[in-house]
Amino acid sequence: MEETKSDYLYCEECNNHVQEEDDFCTECGALFTDNLFCTRHTDILADGVCILCALPFCKRCGATLNNHFLCNEHNNYEIFEGMVRVYGTLNDVSAQRAKNCLEQAELHPVIFCRHQPMGGARIVYTLFEAQGDYYGNLVNEIKVMVPCQEVFQSEEILKSLKLLE
């Protein structure tokens, strides 16, 4: 029998495609079950699941930020359209090196910027806030971003290359 779009289930919070057996939405962290308890407070029901570490947390241990539930430990990550920033630089060669090394590990990185300059001044404009001033122009970093489920593996690889501390 052929599946149709109406056969799919969707998260009520973010409209992400989900499976019937899922306990939570991997895109936004919304819960689909009433019996998940907080990882740290095992007597308190969870309010969501961190989309990075996939652990349930109560409202004291996590929160929804920009439509993504994150635990307090991971709430400082920059997330845009399901991708997480794992590395940022003003050097396009360094960003490309990081991307290539992550691809060699069979991960799915993307370089995020409006355009990637090749040679000359490194002036980059993106959808994110400006990071400084370069010859009188606003400069943003070139961001290497990966899907949420690849964040921790990507960080380990970038640490081994001494690109992250």
C-alpha positions as CSV (number, residue, x, y, z in Angstrom):
1,M,0.0,0.0,0.0
2,E,1.4,3.4,-1.0
3,E,1.7,6.0,1.8
4,T,0.2,9.4,1.3
5,K,0.9,12.7,3.0
6,S,-2.2,12.2,5.2
7,D,-0.7,8.9,6.5
8,Y,2.1,10.8,8.2
9,L,2.0,12.2,11.7
10,Y,3.2,15.7,12.6
11,C,4.3,17.4,15.7
12,E,1.6,19.9,16.9
13,E,4.3,22.3,18.0
14,C,6.6,22.6,14.9
15,N,4.8,20.5,12.2
16,N,7.8,18.2,11.9
17,H,7.2,14.7,10.5
18,V,7.2,12.2,13.4
19,Q,6.6,8.4,13.9
20,E,3.7,7.0,15.8
21,E,6.0,5.4,18.3
22,D,8.0,8.6,19.1
23,D,7.9,9.9,22.7
24,F,9.1,13.3,21.6
25,C,9.8,15.5,18.6
26,T,13.5,15.5,17.6
27,E,13.0,18.9,15.9
28,C,11.6,20.9,18.8
29,G,11.7,18.6,21.9
30,A,7.9,18.6,22.4
31,L,6.6,15.6,24.4
32,F,4.1,13.1,23.0
33,T,3.8,11.1,26.2
34,D,2.8,12.0,29.8
35,N,5.1,9.5,31.6
36,L,8.6,10.9,31.0
37,F,10.3,12.3,34.1
38,C,13.1,14.8,34.4
39,T,16.6,13.3,34.2
40,R,17.7,15.3,37.3
41,H,14.5,15.4,39.3
42,T,13.1,11.8,38.9
43,D,9.9,12.7,40.8
44,I,9.0,15.6,38.5
45,L,7.4,15.1,35.0
46,A,9.5,16.4,32.1
47,D,8.4,19.5,30.2
48,G,10.4,18.6,27.1
49,V,13.4,16.7,25.7
50,C,16.6,18.5,24.9
51,I,17.0,18.3,21.2
52,L,20.8,18.0,21.5
53,C,21.3,15.4,24.3
54,A,17.8,13.8,23.8
55,L,17.2,13.7,27.6
56,P,14.0,14.8,29.3
57,F,14.0,17.7,31.7
58,C,11.6,19.7,33.8
59,K,11.1,23.4,33.5
60,R,13.8,24.0,36.2
61,C,16.3,22.1,34.2
62,G,15.4,23.2,30.6
63,A,13.3,25.6,28.6
64,T,12.0,26.3,25.1
65,L,14.1,28.8,23.4
66,N,13.2,29.9,19.9
67,N,10.8,26.9,19.5
68,H,13.5,24.4,20.6
69,F,13.6,22.7,24.0
70,L,17.1,22.7,25.4
71,C,18.4,21.7,28.8
72,N,20.2,24.3,30.9
73,E,23.6,22.8,29.9
74,H,23.0,23.2,26.1
75,N,20.9,26.4,26.0
76,N,23.9,28.5,24.7
77,Y,24.0,26.7,21.4
78,E,23.1,28.7,18.3
79,I,20.4,26.9,16.3
80,F,19.0,27.9,12.9
81,E,16.6,25.8,10.8
82,G,17.6,22.5,12.6
83,M,21.3,23.1,12.3
84,V,23.6,23.9,15.2
85,R,26.7,26.1,15.1
86,V,29.8,24.1,16.0
87,Y,32.5,26.4,14.7
88,G,32.8,30.0,13.7
89,T,35.7,32.0,12.2
90,L,36.4,35.0,10.0
91,N,38.8,32.8,7.9
92,D,37.0,31.1,5.0
93,V,40.0,28.6,4.6
94,S,39.7,27.5,8.3
95,A,35.9,27.1,7.9
96,Q,36.4,25.0,4.8
97,R,39.0,22.8,6.6
98,A,36.6,22.2,9.5
99,K,33.8,21.4,7.0
100,N,36.0,19.0,5.0
101,C,37.2,17.1,8.2
102,L,33.6,16.7,9.4
103,E,32.6,15.4,5.9
104,Q,35.4,12.9,6.0
105,A,33.8,11.6,9.3
106,E,30.6,11.1,7.3
107,L,28.9,14.0,9.0
108,H,26.7,16.6,7.3
109,P,28.2,20.1,7.9
110,V,27.2,23.2,6.0
111,I,29.0,26.6,5.9
112,F,26.5,29.3,6.6
113,C,27.0,32.8,5.4
114,R,25.4,35.0,2.7
115,H,28.5,34.5,0.5
116,Q,31.8,33.0,1.0
117,P,34.6,35.4,0.1
118,M,37.6,34.1,-1.8
119,G,40.6,36.2,-1.2
120,G,40.7,39.9,-0.3
121,A,39.0,41.3,2.7
122,R,37.0,38.8,4.7
123,I,33.7,40.7,5.0
124,V,30.8,38.4,5.5
125,Y,27.1,39.2,6.2
126,T,24.7,36.6,7.6
127,L,21.4,36.4,9.3
128,F,23.0,36.5,12.7
129,E,24.3,39.4,14.7
130,A,27.5,41.3,13.8
131,Q,30.7,40.1,15.5
132,G,32.8,43.2,15.1
133,D,34.1,45.9,12.9
134,Y,36.5,45.4,9.9
135,Y,37.7,48.4,8.0
136,G,34.5,50.2,9.0
137,N,32.2,47.4,7.9
138,L,30.2,45.0,10.1
139,V,31.7,41.6,10.1
140,N,30.1,38.3,11.0
141,E,31.7,35.0,11.4
142,I,31.5,32.2,8.9
143,K,29.6,29.4,10.7
144,V,30.1,25.7,10.3
145,M,26.8,24.1,11.3
146,V,25.6,20.5,11.6
147,P,22.3,18.7,12.3
148,C,21.4,18.6,16.0
149,Q,22.2,14.9,16.4
150,E,25.8,15.4,15.1
151,V,26.8,18.2,17.5
152,F,28.8,16.3,20.0
153,Q,30.6,14.1,17.5
154,S,31.5,17.2,15.5
155,E,32.8,19.0,18.6
156,E,35.1,16.0,19.4
157,I,36.5,16.0,15.9
158,L,37.1,19.8,15.9
159,K,38.8,19.5,19.3
160,S,41.1,16.9,18.0
161,L,42.1,19.2,15.2
162,K,42.6,22.0,17.8
163,L,40.0,24.1,16.2
164,L,38.0,24.1,19.4
165,E,39.2,24.3,23.0
